[in-house]
Amino acid sequence: MATPFTMEWRLITNGEEKRVQEDDDIFEITFEGYKLFPVDETVNVMRKPGSNQQGAAKVLKLVFENRQTICRYQLLSLHSVN
């Protein structure tokens, strides 16, 4: 049986991101299922689906395991702190 995946062009965090490196604004988030993001490209960061853009990030690394995607990204800009 094939495992489905989706191609994403924005990071929707739902507030579940974790900071892993403070100096360089590196964050990590785990998604259920397999999601493919453009690596080394700028993507929009949103808190919830349909919300306004919260900032911009560059995807640094993707790990696919146990039907989950672990995405590490660098926050490049932030439009609001809320």
PELIN-V896914 format. One record per residue. N is the residue number from 0. RES is the residue in one small letter. OMEGA is omega in whole degrees, 0 to 359 (999 if undefined). D_FIRST is the distance of its C-alpha to the first C-alpha in Angstrom with 2 decimals. Layout:
n-><N N>
res-><RES RES>
omega-><OMEGA OMEGA>
d_first-><D_FIRST D_FIRST>
//
This chain:
n-><0 1 2 3 4 5 6 7 8 9 10 11 12 13 14 15 16 17 18 19 20 21 22 23 24 25 26 27 28 29 30 31 32 33 34 35 36 37 38 39 40 41 42 43 44 45 46 47 48 49 50 51 52 53 54 55 56 57 58 59 60 61 62 63 64 65 66 67 68 69 70 71 72 73 74 75 76 77 78 79 80 81>
res-><m a t p f t m e w r l i t n g e e k r v q e d d d i f e i t f e g y k l f p v d e t v n v m r k p g s n q q g a a k v l k l v f e n r q t i c r y q l l s l h s v n>
omega-><181 177 181 173 178 176 184 178 176 177 176 191 185 179 185 180 178 178 180 179 187 185 184 181 179 180 176 178 179 179 171 181 181 180 180 179 174 182 181 176 178 177 177 175 181 179 181 177 179 179 177 178 180 181 178 182 174 179 183 187 175 176 179 177 177 179 177 174 174 185 175 183 176 178 183 178 180 182 182 178 179 999>
d_first-><0.00 3.80 6.56 9.42 12.87 16.33 19.43 22.45 26.14 27.70 27.46 27.69 28.84 29.77 32.28 29.79 30.60 32.41 35.09 34.63 37.56 40.50 42.53 40.02 38.33 34.93 32.43 28.96 26.49 23.10 20.61 17.71 14.44 14.53 17.61 19.16 22.98 25.59 27.05 30.86 31.34 33.02 30.97 32.35 32.18 32.25 32.68 30.90 29.18 32.05 34.62 36.90 36.07 37.03 37.14 35.59 33.57 32.27 28.79 29.44 26.30 22.60 20.62 16.87 16.11 14.89 13.11 16.57 18.65 22.17 24.49 28.02 30.49 34.22 36.03 38.37 40.16 40.51 41.97 42.80 42.89 41.89>
//
